[in-house]
Amino acid sequence: MAAPDLTELTLASETVYQGRLLHARLDRVRLPDGRESSREYLVHPGAAVIVPVFENGDVLLERQHRYPLHRDFLEFPAGKLDPGETELECARREFLEETGYEARHWRYLTTIYPCIGYSDERLIFFLAENLRHVGERPDHDEFLEILRVPFDEAMRMLTDGRICEAKTVTGLLWLERFVLGGRGG
């Protein structure tokens, strides 16, 4: 028996807000049963997430204040893609700008879609190894603390809730399971 077709067809689409970061759309769609409905969602260019690992297994994290939740978070470095930029170019640029580090070895890990109910955002994860500090170049409105954390301590921080931001949780678990083979740091 064939799987049912669940496709929703776009009948009309309009921008309801266009900002520097957010682009909100409202679409009218035809549902699989022929009726019509509306869908509102955020358009996002995508972002690269960097999972930086030092030779001894330590990971590099950033502490950054996130305004929507009015608190600081511990995160892996990441940033949105610029027009015409590849995912790897974005990862290299953001890693250098935010942390002052370069990596000699880059490896694609995975792509996830963190908010499929209301956004088309995709996060492309890269492992960065053989790290070298060359000097920070943060954006004028970006304030970060760069931290070098032993892998086992980062996993404790995840377990006790000090690390609770989705891309970093995903990156640490991916690192533990698929890069380190479940053996930890």
Rosetta blueprint (number, residue, H / E / L):
1 M L
2 A L
3 A L
4 P L
5 D L
6 L L
7 T L
8 E L
9 L E
10 T E
11 L E
12 A E
13 S E
14 E E
15 T E
16 V E
17 Y E
18 Q E
19 G L
20 R L
21 L L
22 L L
23 H E
24 A E
25 R E
26 L E
27 D E
28 R E
29 V E
30 R E
31 L L
32 P L
33 D L
34 G L
35 R L
36 E E
37 S E
38 S E
39 R E
40 E E
41 Y E
42 L E
43 V E
44 H L
45 P L
46 G L
47 A E
48 A E
49 V E
50 I E
51 V E
52 P E
53 V E
54 F L
55 E L
56 N L
57 G L
58 D L
59 V E
60 L E
61 L E
62 E E
63 R E
64 Q E
65 H E
66 R E
67 Y H
68 P H
69 L H
70 H L
71 R E
72 D E
73 F E
74 L E
75 E E
76 F L
77 P L
78 A E
79 G E
80 K E
81 L L
82 D L
83 P L
84 G L
85 E L
86 T L
87 E H
88 L H
89 E H
90 C H
91 A H
92 R H
93 R H
94 E H
95 F H
96 L H
97 E H
98 E H
99 T H
100 G L
101 Y E
102 E E
103 A E
104 R E
105 H E
106 W E
107 R E
108 Y E
109 L E
110 T E
111 T E
112 I E
113 Y L
114 P L
115 C L
116 I L
117 G L
118 Y L
119 S E
120 D L
121 E L
122 R L
123 L E
124 I E
125 F E
126 F E
127 L E
128 A E
129 E E
130 N E
131 L E
132 R E
133 H E
134 V L
135 G L
136 E L
137 R L
138 P L
139 D L
140 H L
141 D L
142 E L
143 F L
144 L E
145 E E
146 I E
147 L E
148 R E
149 V E
150 P L
151 F H
152 D H
153 E H
154 A H
155 M H
156 R H
157 M H
158 L H
159 T H
160 D L
161 G L
162 R L
163 I L
164 C L
165 E L
166 A H
167 K H
168 T H
169 V H
170 T H
171 G H
172 L H
173 L H
174 W H
175 L H
176 E H
177 R H
178 F H
179 V H
180 L L
181 G L
182 G L
183 R L
184 G L
185 G L
